Amino acid sequence: MGAALAAAVLQQGHDVVIVSGPVGVDYPAGAQVIPVVTTDDMLNAAGEIFPECDGAIGAAAPCDYKPLKVSDQKLSKTGEPLALELIETPDVIAVLGQGKRSDQWVVGFALETDDRHFRATVKLQKKCCDLMVSNGPEAIDAADNNVELLGPDGRIIEKISGSKQHVANRLIHQIHHRLILSCPQQPQ
C-alpha cells in the first residue's frame, strides 16, 4: 500500500520521502527512501524529516512491541524456560500527529480485526490525525484492498475497493482535495 500511495503522490507532482523498515517492496524510483530497522529508528527518521514536509501518511505500522532486554551475544541453552518481556514501542504517527504544525496534516491507517470503524475512529482522535484509513488484515500481502476513509469526525468519507493502486489513487485524490489544497501555506 505504501508503494502504491507513493506512486500516486508522485503522479500528482509532489515530492515523496519514504521511511521504511526492511520489506520486500520496490518503491517508485522518484521517491527518496530512508531505510530503518527498528521502530525507534523509524520515529527518529520521521521526526527529523517531518518538519520539512507538508504532511505524513502512516500506511503500515511498525511492530507494536519490542523486547525489554536485548542481548548483544548468544543466549546459550540452560534447560530452563526463558521468559521474554515485551514493552510497547512508540507510536510514530501519534508522535507526528501530536507535534504537527497548523500547516501540516497527518493521515493514519488503522488495521483492525474487530469493531473496525469504532477502533479507527478512536485512533483518529488519539493520534491527532486529520483522516484515518480503516482496513483489515486481508490487505496484508494482497494485490487488492478494501478500505474506508474516515473524516475528522469519524464519519465515512468514501469506501474504496479494488487494486491497491486504485485505492491509493482515490485516497490521494481525497487527501489532495481535503488536506493539501485546504492547508494554510507555510511562510517562506
Secondary structure, 3 states (H helix, E strand, C coil): CHHHHHHHHHHCCCCCEEEECCCCCCCCCCCEEEECCCHHHHHHHHHHHHHHCCEEEECCCCCCEEECCCCCCCCCCCCCCCCCCEEECCCHHHHHHHHCCCCCEEEEEEECCCCHHHHHHHHHHHCCCCEEEEECHHHCCCCEEEEEEECCCCCEEEEEEEEHHHHHHHHHHHHHHHHHCCCCCCCC
